[in-house]
């Protein structure tokens, strides 16, 4: 590098001139055949963004200008940022290879502006022209590492290419960013309306670009991804310009003008047919973006819009919707998905199981299955703050009982599991999950049966002994109900923090109770659900529905297999008939028969389940009807109506 000498005719740089433009002017002024000769002499990388400090010093020597001016124009990396003239910017705001220029600027001023190296700048705010990226003749992209005034492919002068005009009202955002970056002047129609608001003067250039781009995406309801928040969201240059324009409108009267502007955009979108759900989704995505980013400019935006969001956006689905901070603290009606997982304190798959089981209410994106919000009330109902869900082993330890007794309580639905199991086998107990309130309910019900005694009992059994003795043939629900009602009264209540085996019972009293149950079950003739299905034609679920409705009597306290009273089942079958049976006897479809009978007034019915076909009608009422003729009339009416 010591042999490098300055060029014979050095030139001074313009305030906003890029290094590529400066080297191109110096090469032309010194009549070099190859303007890229300067880069070749320096033996520097062709890509300017790869230059080092040594390359900067060499370029300073050959161009005869201060090192600081070269470093500003080569966008030298300093720490995690790059120098861009007097700014320290994020690397993502700058173009790396693409050379964009304004033909009018090259023709009038004779140099390339470094402001055009920002990704967000896609048009010239002075001449209101779209910037040119490639040769209009050979379509070869201009390369910033070869600072030429002619195309390197076909030698066409790049100063004289077709102009694409843009209306000034579309370039307010572009002009605001350009002036903040150091562009000397803008078009007179833009000069008074594109200044950076005083409330945002503390933001750096890259932060201002990020705010304008992302706010433009959300305020304009374009649905663009904010992950490209530094300018070039996609290849559609027109939409990039429009996005910056929307951002400038949102920032123009900061901070008071942001909320009215968004309300105005909401009203405009509704007038053009956009659904309220789609608008809420975009606003929810905007707020979720704000609460997820704590750095500038989003700390400023969030503090300015927090109070407005609580008042105006109440109920909007968001993934992160608790507005926090010293300015305004309000609990939102929805939880973020990550907060939901922290509240559960359980494996990730449990969240999806609870949502699929419709235990937890969620909001989803339209036509997608992606969850964007979780209803806070439904989460508080099953796991209040500080009380996560309990697994089977945790419930067993809390109750102080063995696996066998705990599993029997669960299988007999004494303790209702919130979820599980979803598979069989030795691991199935690990897939049970319970709420704290369910466990506390069991302990409270057992304590409620305590009665003071005047005499001391003789032999005593603990809870596990009573369970093991009684539940061999009968349901554990029977035992718990008897304890809660005082039929088998515990000798003392469960102390705080103790297990169920702290309950002691009079052994003679428990034995007398079980003897009474056996005697009750010995009376009458009891049949299985399978017998009912084979002989009376009732499906198992239908029989269970009739038992639950009190139409057929079930055997008391049965545990392993539900049995019903044969006489009551036959009596019901003789008096009532199902829709399916009537349809089968008359050669009709069950659904047709159901629709026809529903149109007949004053018919008594019994509904066994929620299924429309599980209706029973009185036999004597149906026998009095001309079913065959009614079927023909009903079918003819359907043909005439075109059904």
Secondary structure, DSSP 8 states (H G I E B T S, - for coil): -TT----TT-----TTB-HHHHHHHHHHHTT-S-TTHHHHHHT--SSGGG--HHHHHHHHHHHTS-HHHHHHHHT-EETTEEEETTEEE-GGGB-SSB--B-HHHHHHH-S-BGGGGBTT--EETTTTEE-B-B-TTT--B-BTTS--SB-TTT--BTTSS---B--GGG-HHHHHHHHHHT-S---TTTTTT-S--GGGTTS-HHHHHHHHHHHHHHHTT----GGGTTS--SS-HHHHHHHHHHHHHHHTTTTHHHHHHHHHHHHHHHHTT--HHHHHHHHHHHHHHHHH--STTHHHHHHHHHHHHHHHSTT---SS--B-SSS--B--SEE-HHHHHHHHTS-HHHHHHHHHTTSS-EEE-TTS--EEEEEHHHHHHHS-TT---EEHHHHHHHHT--HHHHHHHHHTTSS--SB--SS-STTGGGG-EE-HHHHHHHHHHHHTT----SS--SSEEEHHHHHHHHTTTB-HHHHHHHHHHTTT--SS---TT--GGG-EEEHHHHHHHHHHHHHHHHSS-EEEHHHHHHHH---HHHHHHHHHTTSS-B-TTB-SS-EEEHHHHHHHHHHEEEHHHHHHHTT--HHHHHHHHHTSTT--EEE-SSSTT-EEEEHHHHHTS-HHHHHHHHHHHHHHHT-
